[in-house]
Amino acid sequence: MEITDRVAVVTGGASGIGRSICLALGAAGAAGVVVADIDADGAAKVAAEIEAAGQHAIPVPADVSREADVQALIARSEDAFGRVDLFVSNAGIIVAGGVEVTDDAWSRIWAINVQSHVYVARALLPRVLARGQGYLVITASAAGLLTQLGSAPYAVTKHAAVALAEWLSITYGERGLVVSALCPQAVTSNLAATSRRELGEEALPADIGATGGSAQAAVDGVLDPDEVADKVLAAVRAEQFLILPHPDVATYELRRADDRERWLRGMRRFQARLSSGG
Ligand SMILES: NC(=O)c1ccc[n+]([C@@H]2O[C@H](COP(=O)([O-])OP(=O)(O)OC[C@H]3O[C@@H](n4cnc5c(N)ncnc54)[C@H](O)[C@@H]3O)[C@@H](O)[C@H]2O)c1
């Protein structure tokens, strides 16, 4: 799908990857960019940046874990720009730990990292099916294809996000819905700070929080969010399902599928090295 003259909504648009996608969409000539975020001030700043560059944007405060907010966001976007062509469902958080993580934190990360995409799809689908076209990008993570060392809730919710994106593409792809799943490894952003704000200080120890990404950062590098946004726009233009800003992720996914036992042994060794500080 060409970006020029399209109306786009981006959740988590105030910061990090979402902010870069908003700015890139504006620069690419989108007819309107809706910057949605729970951080109203941050969203207003990004929308103002796009307007200052001569493009059209509005900020919309929204908590994507609330279905009413998602519905209101889409209604507000249609009021402002007439329609929604592209929805980038990008807001997300991370919490460190395993099964000991509290039910409250599991519920919160599930609501933001998974259920928000369900609300978005539920609201968009009748419109997409009526028009015979629409585009949904879901920001998952490489953790949704592989795993997230140190965070069971992140690995589980990001796998669920990829599964939902695939299911939507399979079920509605022939009826006009185009879906992409964005699966980066580490990206420079405010994910650690955002997650602490949402869940409290215990959400994220320093070993995961340094980049907001993962231990994998040391191996495959940390990308700038502007580079990720460029990849997202290129993938949307090509209507490509899987967006892998770190190309090595494709190799890791192949290795995992090819020999699961070997992949698990390798990941255990990687985890052990990290745990021993080596
Ligand atoms: N940074 C990385 O290394 C990395 C890697 C892979 C995937 N991701 C994913 O990228 C997405 C964007 O994260 P980021 O790294 O840019 O972090 P970020 O914290 O810089 O941006 C996330 C934005 O989402 C907003 N947000 C959080 N909860 C919200 C809610 N309930 N409703 C509306 N907005 C909400 C935050 O206010 C923030 O502006 C997330 O889904 C994250 O899981 C990040």
The ligand as an SDF file (V2000), in Angstrom:
LIG
                    3D

 44 48  0  0  0  0  0  0  0  0999 V2000
   12.6430   -1.2640   22.1560 N   0  0  0  0  0  0  0  0  0  0  0  0
   12.8580   -2.5220   21.8100 C   0  0  0  0  0  0  0  0  0  0  0  0
   13.9750   -3.0500   21.9550 O   0  0  0  0  0  0  0  0  0  0  0  0
   11.7370   -3.3340   21.2310 C   0  0  0  0  0  0  0  0  0  0  0  0
   12.0500   -4.5430   20.5940 C   0  0  0  0  0  0  0  0  0  0  0  0
   11.0160   -5.2970   20.0590 C   0  0  0  0  0  0  0  0  0  0  0  0
    9.7190   -4.8510   20.1500 C   0  0  0  0  0  0  0  0  0  0  0  0
    9.4420   -3.6780   20.7900 N   0  0  0  0  0  0  0  0  0  0  0  0
    8.0510   -3.2520   20.8770 C   0  0  0  0  0  0  0  0  0  0  0  0
    7.9200   -1.9990   20.2610 O   0  0  0  0  0  0  0  0  0  0  0  0
    6.7350   -1.3530   20.7480 C   0  0  0  0  0  0  0  0  0  0  0  0
    7.0310    0.0990   21.0470 C   0  0  0  0  0  0  0  0  0  0  0  0
    7.8920    0.1590   22.1610 O   0  0  0  0  0  0  0  0  0  0  0  0
    9.1760    1.1070   22.2310 P   0  0  0  0  0  0  0  0  0  0  0  0
   10.3630    0.2130   22.3750 O   0  0  0  0  0  0  0  0  0  0  0  0
    9.1510    2.1340   21.1840 O   0  0  0  0  0  0  0  0  0  0  0  0
    8.9460    1.7430   23.6890 O   0  0  0  0  0  0  0  0  0  0  0  0
    8.5640    3.2170   24.1900 P   0  0  0  0  0  0  0  0  0  0  0  0
    8.3120    3.0640   25.6380 O   0  0  0  0  0  0  0  0  0  0  0  0
    9.5980    4.2010   23.7520 O   0  0  0  0  0  0  0  0  0  0  0  0
    7.1860    3.5220   23.4390 O   0  0  0  0  0  0  0  0  0  0  0  0
    6.0270    2.8560   23.8140 C   0  0  0  0  0  0  0  0  0  0  0  0
    4.8860    3.8650   23.8510 C   0  0  0  0  0  0  0  0  0  0  0  0
    3.6820    3.1400   24.1630 O   0  0  0  0  0  0  0  0  0  0  0  0
    2.9180    3.9320   25.0570 C   0  0  0  0  0  0  0  0  0  0  0  0
    2.0150    3.0880   25.8370 N   0  0  0  0  0  0  0  0  0  0  0  0
    2.3150    2.2000   26.8050 C   0  0  0  0  0  0  0  0  0  0  0  0
    1.1920    1.6660   27.3100 N   0  0  0  0  0  0  0  0  0  0  0  0
    0.1520    2.2210   26.6350 C   0  0  0  0  0  0  0  0  0  0  0  0
   -1.2400    2.0760   26.6950 C   0  0  0  0  0  0  0  0  0  0  0  0
   -1.8110    1.2480   27.5910 N   0  0  0  0  0  0  0  0  0  0  0  0
   -2.0120    2.7950   25.8500 N   0  0  0  0  0  0  0  0  0  0  0  0
   -1.4390    3.6400   24.9440 C   0  0  0  0  0  0  0  0  0  0  0  0
   -0.1220    3.8380   24.8610 N   0  0  0  0  0  0  0  0  0  0  0  0
    0.6790    3.1320   25.6920 C   0  0  0  0  0  0  0  0  0  0  0  0
    3.9480    4.6070   25.9300 C   0  0  0  0  0  0  0  0  0  0  0  0
    3.4250    5.7550   26.6000 O   0  0  0  0  0  0  0  0  0  0  0  0
    5.0500    4.9350   24.9300 C   0  0  0  0  0  0  0  0  0  0  0  0
    4.8590    6.2240   24.3820 O   0  0  0  0  0  0  0  0  0  0  0  0
    6.2870   -2.1960   21.9550 C   0  0  0  0  0  0  0  0  0  0  0  0
    5.2040   -3.0270   21.5680 O   0  0  0  0  0  0  0  0  0  0  0  0
    7.5150   -3.0290   22.2660 C   0  0  0  0  0  0  0  0  0  0  0  0
    7.1830   -4.2310   22.9290 O   0  0  0  0  0  0  0  0  0  0  0  0
   10.4220   -2.9040   21.3190 C   0  0  0  0  0  0  0  0  0  0  0  0
  1  2  1  0
  2  3  2  0
  2  4  1  0
  4  5  1  0
  4 44  2  0
  5  6  2  0
  6  7  1  0
  7  8  2  0
  8  9  1  0
  8 44  1  0
  9 10  1  0
  9 42  1  0
 10 11  1  0
 11 12  1  0
 11 40  1  0
 12 13  1  0
 13 14  1  0
 14 15  2  0
 14 16  1  0
 14 17  1  0
 17 18  1  0
 18 19  2  0
 18 20  1  0
 18 21  1  0
 21 22  1  0
 22 23  1  0
 23 24  1  0
 23 38  1  0
 24 25  1  0
 25 26  1  0
 25 36  1  0
 26 27  1  0
 26 35  1  0
 27 28  2  0
 28 29  1  0
 29 30  1  0
 29 35  2  0
 30 31  1  0
 30 32  2  0
 32 33  1  0
 33 34  2  0
 34 35  1  0
 36 37  1  0
 36 38  1  0
 38 39  1  0
 40 41  1  0
 40 42  1  0
 42 43  1  0
M  CHG  2   8   1  16  -1
M  END
$$$$
